[in-house]
Amino acid sequence: MTVSIALTKGRLEKNTVELLSSCQYGIEQLTHKGRELIFHDTKKDIRYFLVKAHDCLTYVNHGVADIGIVGKDTIMEYGGSFYEMLDLNCGICRFVLAGIKDHNPLQMTGHIRIGSKYPNVTKAYFASLGKDVEIIRIEGSVELSPLVGLTDGIVDIMETGTTLKENGLVVYDEVAPVSARVIVNPASYKLKNKEVRAVLHDLEKAVNKSC
């Protein structure tokens, strides 16, 4: 039975393709992409398609993809009806709370405004601290918002911290670690158990070998 895998394009794409290659999968079409939308493995009965992060969840939730590879950040923000099966230990970064130096949002009282592309993650984080804050959703450069006085701080993903430093922002807390995860549609796990488990086994072996 053919297994369909939705791969998140962009930040995770290169790492994922390298991992599949180390599993000896036939991913030549993924490394020499034209305008195709669906890519077929030359060695396994697998088809791949590259999608945006949130769409990866959608395809897996609806069973169009049996397996998805997506960042934990997307899972935390949107959730869904799937099994989270494996941490691929790549695409590693973290959610952080950051703000202007000497202006720690955690030490503020009164009305606190936090900017983020991830309002659900931000809400859950501050709720765990017993704080009620106003969350302002920002789709562009979230680092700008505290600099111009729109917010008192931000919750965002940080890889190296370079962007924060270049804009004079400092990290006040680590919210959660983030990495690439493998998710599986529950029906696919039941109906294609042998095939899905084989992919999971191969990926787990590759991750353990690289560690």
Accessible surface in RSA format (square Angstrom, percent):
REM  Atomic radii and reference values for relative SASA: ProtOr
REM  Chains: A
REM  Algorithm: Lee & Richards
REM  Probe-radius: 1.40
REM  Slices: 20
REM RES _ NUM      All-atoms   Total-Side   Main-Chain    Non-polar    All polar
REM                ABS   REL    ABS   REL    ABS   REL    ABS   REL    ABS   REL
RES MET A   1   128.92  66.8  87.56  57.9  41.36  98.5  78.58  66.8  50.34  66.7
RES THR A   2    58.16  41.4  51.40  52.1   6.76  16.1  29.29  39.3  28.86  43.6
RES VAL A   3     3.38   2.2   3.38   3.1   0.00   0.0   3.38   2.9   0.00   0.0
RES SER A   4     6.51   5.5   6.51   8.7   0.00   0.0   0.73   1.6   5.77   8.1
RES ILE A   5     0.54   0.3   0.54   0.4   0.00   0.0   0.54   0.4   0.00   0.0
RES ALA A   6     0.00   0.0   0.00   0.0   0.00   0.0   0.00   0.0   0.00   0.0
RES LEU A   7     0.49   0.3   0.49   0.4   0.00   0.0   0.49   0.3   0.00   0.0
RES THR A   8     9.22   6.6   8.89   9.0   0.33   0.8   8.89  11.9   0.33   0.5
RES LYS A   9    98.09  47.9  87.55  53.7  10.55  25.1  37.30  33.6  60.79  64.8
RES GLY A  10    52.43  64.7   0.00   N/A  52.43  64.7  39.73 109.0  12.70  28.5
RES ARG A  11    97.45  40.9  65.85  33.6  31.60  75.2  59.68  81.6  37.77  22.9
RES LEU A  12     4.25   2.4   4.09   2.9   0.16   0.4   4.09   2.9   0.16   0.4
RES GLU A  13    30.20  17.3  29.85  22.6   0.35   0.8   9.68  18.7  20.52  16.8
RES LYS A  14   149.03  72.7 140.82  86.4   8.21  19.6  90.50  81.5  58.53  62.3
RES ASN A  15    49.87  34.4  45.09  43.6   4.78  11.5   3.25   7.8  46.62  45.1
RES THR A  16     0.72   0.5   0.72   0.7   0.00   0.0   0.42   0.6   0.30   0.5
RES VAL A  17    15.77  10.4  15.77  14.3   0.00   0.0  15.77  13.7   0.00   0.0
RES GLU A  18    91.75  52.7  83.13  62.9   8.62  20.5  42.23  81.7  49.52  40.4
RES LEU A  19    21.10  11.8  18.32  13.1   2.78   7.0  20.73  14.6   0.38   1.0
RES LEU A  20     0.14   0.1   0.14   0.1   0.00   0.0   0.14   0.1   0.00   0.0
RES SER A  21    51.87  43.8  45.99  61.4   5.88  13.6   9.96  21.2  41.92  58.7
RES SER A  22    67.29  56.9  39.10  52.2  28.19  64.9  47.57 101.3  19.72  27.6
RES CYS A  23    18.70  14.1   0.18   0.2  18.52  43.5   8.19  20.7  10.51  11.3
RES GLN A  24   123.09  68.8 118.76  86.8   4.33  10.3  52.18 111.1  70.91  53.8
RES TYR A  25     9.24   4.3   2.19   1.2   7.05  18.3   0.07   0.1   9.16  11.3
RES GLY A  26     0.32   0.4   0.00   N/A   0.32   0.4   0.23   0.6   0.09   0.2
RES ILE A  27    15.94   9.1  13.66  10.2   2.28   5.5  15.21  11.0   0.73   2.0
RES GLU A  28    83.83  48.1  82.88  62.7   0.96   2.3  55.68 107.7  28.15  23.0
RES GLN A  29    74.50  41.7  69.39  50.7   5.11  12.2  31.48  67.0  43.02  32.6
RES LEU A  30     4.20   2.3   0.81   0.6   3.39   8.5   0.81   0.6   3.39   9.1
RES THR A  31    70.58  50.2  38.46  39.0  32.12  76.6  41.36  55.6  29.22  44.2
RES HIS A  32   149.65  81.8 123.35  85.7  26.30  67.3  97.05 100.0  52.61  61.2
RES LYS A  33    97.90  47.8  63.91  39.2  33.98  80.9  37.01  33.3  60.88  64.9
RES GLY A  34    52.94  65.3   0.00   N/A  52.94  65.3  31.88  87.5  21.07  47.2
RES ARG A  35   236.38  99.2 210.64 107.4  25.74  61.3  88.22 120.6 148.15  89.8
RES GLU A  36   108.28  62.2  92.01  69.6  16.27  38.7  50.67  98.0  57.60  47.0
RES LEU A  37   147.70  82.3 137.89  98.7   9.81  24.7 139.95  98.3   7.75  20.8
RES ILE A  38    76.22  43.4  66.65  49.7   9.57  23.1  66.65  48.0   9.57  26.0
RES PHE A  39     8.02   4.0   8.02   5.0   0.00   0.0   8.02   4.9   0.00   0.0
RES HIS A  40   101.73  55.6 100.07  69.6   1.66   4.2  66.20  68.2  35.52  41.3
RES ASP A  41    13.85   9.7   0.00   0.0  13.85  32.7   0.08   0.2  13.77  13.7
RES THR A  42    86.11  61.2  48.19  48.8  37.93  90.4  55.12  74.0  30.99  46.8
RES LYS A  43   128.61  62.7  91.03  55.9  37.59  89.5  64.42  58.0  64.19  68.4
RES LYS A  44    91.96  44.9  78.30  48.0  13.66  32.5  37.15  33.4  54.81  58.4
RES ASP A  45    87.10  61.0  70.71  70.4  16.39  38.8  38.82  91.4  48.28  48.2
RES ILE A  46    10.45   5.9   6.12   4.6   4.33  10.4   6.45   4.6   4.00  10.8
RES ARG A  47    73.12  30.7  73.12  37.3   0.00   0.0   9.17  12.5  63.96  38.8
RES TYR A  48     1.14   0.5   1.14   0.6   0.00   0.0   1.14   0.9   0.00   0.0
RES PHE A  49    17.20   8.6  17.20  10.7   0.00   0.0  17.20  10.4   0.00   0.0
RES LEU A  50    30.12  16.8  11.59   8.3  18.53  46.6  11.59   8.1  18.53  49.9
RES VAL A  51    14.09   9.3  10.69   9.7   3.40   8.2  14.09  12.2   0.00   0.0
RES LYS A  52   138.14  67.4 135.23  83.0   2.90   6.9  79.54  71.6  58.59  62.4
RES ALA A  53    33.05  30.4  28.73  44.3   4.32   9.8  28.73  40.5   4.32  11.4
RES HIS A  54    86.22  47.1  84.07  58.4   2.15   5.5  53.39  55.0  32.83  38.2
RES ASP A  55    58.59  41.0  58.59  58.3   0.00   0.0   4.87  11.5  53.72  53.6
RES CYS A  56     0.00   0.0   0.00   0.0   0.00   0.0   0.00   0.0   0.00   0.0
RES LEU A  57     2.71   1.5   2.71   1.9   0.00   0.0   2.71   1.9   0.00   0.0
RES THR A  58    55.23  39.3  53.58  54.3   1.65   3.9  44.53  59.8  10.70  16.2
RES TYR A  59    80.83  37.7  80.07  45.6   0.76   2.0  34.40  25.9  46.43  57.2
RES VAL A  60     0.00   0.0   0.00   0.0   0.00   0.0   0.00   0.0   0.00   0.0
RES ASN A  61    52.51  36.2  31.82  30.7  20.69  49.8  11.39  27.4  41.12  39.7
RES HIS A  62   141.92  77.6 109.88  76.4  32.04  82.0  68.03  70.1  73.89  86.0
RES GLY A  63    33.90  41.8   0.00   N/A  33.90  41.8  12.21  33.5  21.69  48.6
RES VAL A  64    73.28  48.2  61.32  55.5  11.96  28.8  68.37  59.4   4.91  13.3
RES ALA A  65     0.00   0.0   0.00   0.0   0.00   0.0   0.00   0.0   0.00   0.0
RES ASP A  66     5.64   4.0   5.64   5.6   0.00   0.0   0.05   0.1   5.59   5.6
RES ILE A  67     0.09   0.1   0.09   0.1   0.00   0.0   0.09   0.1   0.00   0.0
RES GLY A  68     0.00   0.0   0.00   N/A   0.00   0.0   0.00   0.0   0.00   0.0
RES ILE A  69     0.55   0.3   0.55   0.4   0.00   0.0   0.55   0.4   0.00   0.0
RES VAL A  70     0.00   0.0   0.00   0.0   0.00   0.0   0.00   0.0   0.00   0.0
RES GLY A  71     2.20   2.7   0.00   N/A   2.20   2.7   1.34   3.7   0.87   1.9
RES LYS A  72    46.15  22.5  46.15  28.3   0.00   0.0  19.16  17.2  26.99  28.8
RES ASP A  73     9.65   6.8   9.65   9.6   0.00   0.0   0.00   0.0   9.65   9.6
RES THR A  74     7.25   5.2   6.85   6.9   0.40   0.9   1.27   1.7   5.98   9.0
RES ILE A  75    16.26   9.3  13.36  10.0   2.89   7.0  13.36   9.6   2.89   7.9
RES MET A  76    67.67  35.0  38.68  25.6  28.98  69.0  45.17  38.4  22.50  29.8
RES GLU A  77     5.60   3.2   1.16   0.9   4.43  10.6   0.45   0.9   5.14   4.2
RES TYR A  78    97.27  45.4  63.55  36.2  33.72  87.8  46.69  35.1  50.58  62.4
RES GLY A  79    28.89  35.6   0.00   N/A  28.89  35.6  24.71  67.8   4.18   9.4
RES GLY A  80    49.82  61.4   0.00   N/A  49.82  61.4  17.89  49.1  31.93  71.5
RES SER A  81    83.07  70.2  72.33  96.5  10.74  24.7  40.41  86.1  42.65  59.8
RES PHE A  82    28.43  14.2   7.49   4.6  20.93  54.5   7.58   4.6  20.84  59.7
RES TYR A  83    99.24  46.3  96.80  55.1   2.43   6.3  61.92  46.5  37.31  46.0
RES GLU A  84    70.61  40.5  38.28  29.0  32.33  77.0  21.56  41.7  49.05  40.0
RES MET A  85    70.52  36.5  38.63  25.6  31.89  75.9  32.71  27.8  37.81  50.1
RES LEU A  86    29.63  16.5  23.27  16.7   6.36  16.0  28.10  19.7   1.53   4.1
RES ASP A  87    63.61  44.6  53.03  52.8  10.59  25.0  25.17  59.2  38.44  38.3
RES LEU A  88     4.79   2.7   0.00   0.0   4.79  12.0   0.00   0.0   4.79  12.9
RES ASN A  89    74.98  51.7  61.57  59.5  13.41  32.3   9.95  23.9  65.04  62.9
RES CYS A  90    25.64  19.4  21.19  23.6   4.45  10.5  24.59  62.3   1.04   1.1
RES GLY A  91    10.51  13.0   0.00   N/A  10.51  13.0   6.33  17.4   4.18   9.4
RES ILE A  92   104.45  59.4  85.35  63.6  19.10  46.0  85.35  61.5  19.10  51.8
RES CYS A  93     7.74   5.9   0.00   0.0   7.74  18.2   5.24  13.3   2.50   2.7
RES ARG A  94    78.28  32.9  78.28  39.9   0.00   0.0  22.31  30.5  55.97  33.9
RES PHE A  95     0.00   0.0   0.00   0.0   0.00   0.0   0.00   0.0   0.00   0.0
RES VAL A  96     1.32   0.9   1.32   1.2   0.00   0.0   1.32   1.1   0.00   0.0
RES LEU A  97     0.00   0.0   0.00   0.0   0.00   0.0   0.00   0.0   0.00   0.0
RES ALA A  98     0.00   0.0   0.00   0.0   0.00   0.0   0.00   0.0   0.00   0.0
RES GLY A  99     0.00   0.0   0.00   N/A   0.00   0.0   0.00   0.0   0.00   0.0
RES ILE A 100    64.27  36.6  64.25  47.9   0.02   0.1  64.25  46.3   0.02   0.1
RES LYS A 101   140.24  68.4 130.96  80.4   9.28  22.1  73.21  65.9  67.03  71.4
RES ASP A 102   131.97  92.4  90.69  90.3  41.28  97.6  39.60  93.2  92.37  92.1
RES HIS A 103    72.87  39.8  69.14  48.1   3.73   9.5  44.07  45.4  28.79  33.5
RES ASN A 104    27.10  18.7  21.27  20.6   5.83  14.0   4.70  11.3  22.40  21.7
RES PRO A 105     0.00   0.0   0.00   0.0   0.00   0.0   0.00   0.0   0.00   0.0
RES LEU A 106    46.42  25.9  33.04  23.6  13.38  33.6  33.04  23.2  13.38  36.0
RES GLN A 107   147.47  82.5 115.74  84.6  31.73  75.5  42.20  89.8 105.27  79.8
RES MET A 108    43.79  22.7  35.38  23.4   8.41  20.0  40.81  34.7   2.98   3.9
RES THR A 109   127.03  90.3 104.72 106.2  22.31  53.2  75.44 101.3  51.59  78.0
RES GLY A 110    65.34  80.6   0.00   N/A  65.34  80.6  42.66 117.1  22.68  50.8
RES HIS A 111   127.98  69.9 100.13  69.6  27.85  71.2  78.92  81.3  49.06  57.1
RES ILE A 112     7.51   4.3   6.70   5.0   0.81   2.0   6.70   4.8   0.81   2.2
RES ARG A 113    73.81  31.0  73.81  37.6   0.00   0.0  11.64  15.9  62.17  37.7
RES ILE A 114     0.00   0.0   0.00   0.0   0.00   0.0   0.00   0.0   0.00   0.0
RES GLY A 115     0.00   0.0   0.00   N/A   0.00   0.0   0.00   0.0   0.00   0.0
RES SER A 116     0.00   0.0   0.00   0.0   0.00   0.0   0.00   0.0   0.00   0.0
RES LYS A 117    73.72  36.0  69.13  42.4   4.59  10.9  22.04  19.8  51.68  55.0
RES TYR A 118    36.76  17.2  36.76  20.9   0.00   0.0  12.94   9.7  23.82  29.4
RES PRO A 119    27.44  20.0  26.43  24.1   1.02   3.7  26.63  22.0   0.82   5.1
RES ASN A 120    80.77  55.7  74.27  71.8   6.50  15.7  16.44  39.6  64.34  62.2
RES VAL A 121     5.62   3.7   1.66   1.5   3.96   9.5   4.64   4.0   0.98   2.6
RES THR A 122     0.00   0.0   0.00   0.0   0.00   0.0   0.00   0.0   0.00   0.0
RES LYS A 123   140.88  68.7 138.48  85.0   2.41   5.7  82.41  74.2  58.47  62.3
RES ALA A 124    64.02  58.9  51.25  79.1  12.77  29.0  58.26  82.0   5.75  15.2
RES TYR A 125    20.10   9.4  13.10   7.5   7.00  18.2  19.73  14.8   0.37   0.5
RES PHE A 126     1.62   0.8   1.62   1.0   0.00   0.0   1.62   1.0   0.00   0.0
RES ALA A 127    67.98  62.5  44.59  68.8  23.40  53.2  50.47  71.1  17.51  46.4
RES SER A 128    89.46  75.6  46.07  61.5  43.38  99.9  50.17 106.8  39.29  55.0
RES LEU A 129    80.85  45.0  51.28  36.7  29.57  74.3  57.68  40.5  23.17  62.4
RES GLY A 130    71.81  88.6   0.00   N/A  71.81  88.6  36.92 101.3  34.89  78.1
RES LYS A 131    63.05  30.8  51.67  31.7  11.38  27.1  32.06  28.9  30.99  33.0
RES ASP A 132   142.50  99.8 113.88 113.3  28.62  67.7  42.31  99.6 100.20  99.9
RES VAL A 133    20.70  13.6   1.95   1.8  18.75  45.2   5.35   4.6  15.35  41.6
RES GLU A 134    73.80  42.4  64.83  49.0   8.97  21.4  31.14  60.2  42.66  34.8
RES ILE A 135    46.82  26.6  19.37  14.4  27.46  66.2  19.37  13.9  27.46  74.5
RES ILE A 136    38.66  22.0  35.66  26.6   3.00   7.2  38.66  27.8   0.00   0.0
RES ARG A 137   119.37  50.1  93.04  47.4  26.33  62.7  45.50  62.2  73.87  44.8
RES ILE A 138    27.13  15.4  24.05  17.9   3.09   7.4  27.13  19.5   0.00   0.0
RES GLU A 139   122.81  70.5 100.97  76.4  21.84  52.0  63.71 123.2  59.11  48.3
RES GLY A 140    44.44  54.8   0.00   N/A  44.44  54.8  39.15 107.4   5.28  11.8
RES SER A 141    79.96  67.6  63.18  84.3  16.78  38.7  27.24  58.0  52.73  73.9
RES VAL A 142     0.74   0.5   0.44   0.4   0.31   0.7   0.44   0.4   0.31   0.8
RES GLU A 143    27.07  15.5  27.07  20.5   0.00   0.0   3.11   6.0  23.97  19.6
RES LEU A 144   101.45  56.5  99.10  70.9   2.35   5.9 100.64  70.7   0.81   2.2
RES SER A 145     3.57   3.0   0.83   1.1   2.75   6.3   3.03   6.4   0.54   0.8
RES PRO A 146     3.88   2.8   0.74   0.7   3.14  11.4   0.74   0.6   3.14  19.5
RES LEU A 147    77.53  43.2  45.94  32.9  31.58  79.4  46.91  32.9  30.61  82.4
RES VAL A 148   100.67  66.2  63.82  57.8  36.85  88.8  72.65  63.1  28.02  76.0
RES GLY A 149    43.55  53.7   0.00   N/A  43.55  53.7  31.19  85.6  12.36  27.7
RES LEU A 150    79.69  44.4  74.66  53.4   5.03  12.6  79.36  55.7   0.33   0.9
RES THR A 151     5.64   4.0   0.00   0.0   5.64  13.4   0.00   0.0   5.64   8.5
RES ASP A 152    14.69  10.3  13.70  13.6   0.99   2.3   0.67   1.6  14.01  14.0
RES GLY A 153     0.00   0.0   0.00   N/A   0.00   0.0   0.00   0.0   0.00   0.0
RES ILE A 154     0.36   0.2   0.36   0.3   0.00   0.0   0.36   0.3   0.00   0.0
RES VAL A 155     0.00   0.0   0.00   0.0   0.00   0.0   0.00   0.0   0.00   0.0
RES ASP A 156    15.43  10.8  15.43  15.4   0.01   0.0   2.40   5.6  13.04  13.0
RES ILE A 157    39.35  22.4  20.67  15.4  18.68  45.0  20.67  14.9  18.68  50.7
RES MET A 158    15.72   8.1  12.24   8.1   3.48   8.3  13.61  11.6   2.11   2.8
RES GLU A 159   107.96  62.0  76.29  57.7  31.67  75.4  15.94  30.8  92.02  75.1
RES THR A 160   108.94  77.5  78.81  79.9  30.14  71.8  74.05  99.5  34.90  52.8
RES GLY A 161     8.33  10.3   0.00   N/A   8.33  10.3   5.76  15.8   2.57   5.7
RES THR A 162    69.17  49.2  66.79  67.7   2.38   5.7  45.70  61.4  23.47  35.5
RES THR A 163    71.22  50.7  69.45  70.4   1.77   4.2  33.70  45.3  37.52  56.7
RES LEU A 164    11.73   6.5  11.60   8.3   0.13   0.3  11.60   8.1   0.13   0.4
RES LYS A 165   159.53  77.8 139.41  85.5  20.12  47.9  89.27  80.4  70.26  74.8
RES GLU A 166   138.54  79.5  98.03  74.2  40.51  96.4  43.66  84.5  94.88  77.5
RES ASN A 167    55.56  38.3  44.62  43.1  10.94  26.3   6.77  16.3  48.79  47.2
RES GLY A 168    47.43  58.5   0.00   N/A  47.43  58.5  36.79 101.0  10.64  23.8
RES LEU A 169     4.34   2.4   0.00   0.0   4.34  10.9   0.00   0.0   4.34  11.7
RES VAL A 170    53.01  34.9  48.85  44.2   4.16  10.0  53.01  46.1   0.00   0.0
RES VAL A 171    59.29  39.0  31.85  28.8  27.44  66.1  31.85  27.7  27.44  74.4
RES TYR A 172    53.33  24.9  26.18  14.9  27.15  70.6  30.22  22.7  23.11  28.5
RES ASP A 173    48.42  33.9  42.43  42.2   6.00  14.2   8.58  20.2  39.85  39.7
RES GLU A 174   104.60  60.1  86.14  65.2  18.46  44.0  28.28  54.7  76.33  62.3
RES VAL A 175    30.19  19.9   5.08   4.6  25.11  60.5   5.66   4.9  24.53  66.5
RES ALA A 176    18.32  16.8  13.25  20.4   5.07  11.5  18.24  25.7   0.08   0.2
RES PRO A 177   104.15  75.9 100.37  91.5   3.78  13.7 101.14  83.5   3.00  18.7
RES VAL A 178     2.23   1.5   0.33   0.3   1.90   4.6   0.94   0.8   1.29   3.5
RES SER A 179     7.68   6.5   7.48  10.0   0.21   0.5   6.15  13.1   1.54   2.2
RES ALA A 180     0.00   0.0   0.00   0.0   0.00   0.0   0.00   0.0   0.00   0.0
RES ARG A 181    34.68  14.6  34.68  17.7   0.00   0.0   0.46   0.6  34.22  20.7
RES VAL A 182     0.00   0.0   0.00   0.0   0.00   0.0   0.00   0.0   0.00   0.0
RES ILE A 183     0.00   0.0   0.00   0.0   0.00   0.0   0.00   0.0   0.00   0.0
RES VAL A 184     0.00   0.0   0.00   0.0   0.00   0.0   0.00   0.0   0.00   0.0
RES ASN A 185    10.18   7.0  10.18   9.8   0.00   0.0   0.00   0.0  10.18   9.8
RES PRO A 186    44.83  32.7  40.14  36.6   4.69  17.0  40.45  33.4   4.38  27.2
RES ALA A 187    56.55  52.0  48.21  74.4   8.34  19.0  54.95  77.4   1.61   4.3
RES SER A 188     9.01   7.6   5.67   7.6   3.33   7.7   2.86   6.1   6.15   8.6
RES TYR A 189    47.69  22.3  47.63  27.1   0.06   0.2  34.78  26.1  12.91  15.9
RES LYS A 190   169.60  82.7 146.26  89.7  23.34  55.6  95.05  85.6  74.55  79.4
RES LEU A 191   126.91  70.7 105.96  75.8  20.95  52.7 108.80  76.4  18.10  48.7
RES LYS A 192    42.31  20.6  41.93  25.7   0.38   0.9  20.71  18.6  21.60  23.0
RES ASN A 193    55.10  38.0  52.68  50.9   2.42   5.8  19.51  47.0  35.59  34.4
RES LYS A 194   171.86  83.8 161.45  99.1  10.40  24.8 109.28  98.4  62.57  66.7
RES GLU A 195    47.26  27.1  41.72  31.6   5.54  13.2  23.80  46.0  23.46  19.2
RES VAL A 196     0.00   0.0   0.00   0.0   0.00   0.0   0.00   0.0   0.00   0.0
RES ARG A 197   127.03  53.3 124.50  63.5   2.54   6.0  20.05  27.4 106.98  64.8
RES ALA A 198    52.18  48.0  43.67  67.4   8.51  19.4  51.43  72.4   0.75   2.0
RES VAL A 199     5.44   3.6   5.44   4.9   0.00   0.0   5.44   4.7   0.00   0.0
RES LEU A 200    18.76  10.4  18.36  13.1   0.40   1.0  18.65  13.1   0.11   0.3
RES HIS A 201   102.92  56.2  99.34  69.0   3.58   9.2  68.10  70.2  34.81  40.5
RES ASP A 202    30.80  21.6  28.19  28.1   2.61   6.2   4.45  10.5  26.35  26.3
RES LEU A 203     0.54   0.3   0.54   0.4   0.00   0.0   0.54   0.4   0.00   0.0
RES GLU A 204    82.92  47.6  82.92  62.7   0.00   0.0  10.33  20.0  72.59  59.3
RES LYS A 205   122.53  59.8 116.98  71.8   5.55  13.2  65.70  59.1  56.84  60.5
RES ALA A 206    10.96  10.1   1.87   2.9   9.09  20.7   8.12  11.4   2.84   7.5
RES VAL A 207    10.43   6.9  10.25   9.3   0.18   0.4  10.43   9.1   0.00   0.0
RES ASN A 208    98.26  67.8  81.37  78.6  16.90  40.7  27.42  66.0  70.85  68.5
RES LYS A 209   184.36  89.9 152.88  93.8  31.49  75.0 106.07  95.5  78.30  83.4
RES SER A 210    89.07  75.3  48.31  64.5  40.76  93.9  46.89  99.9  42.17  59.1
RES CYS A 211   107.07  81.0  42.82  47.8  64.25 151.0  62.25 157.7  44.82  48.3
END  Absolute sums over single chains surface
CHAIN  1 A    10985.0       8566.3       2418.7       5908.9       5076.1
END  Absolute sums over all chains
TOTAL         10985.0       8566.3       2418.7       5908.9       5076.1
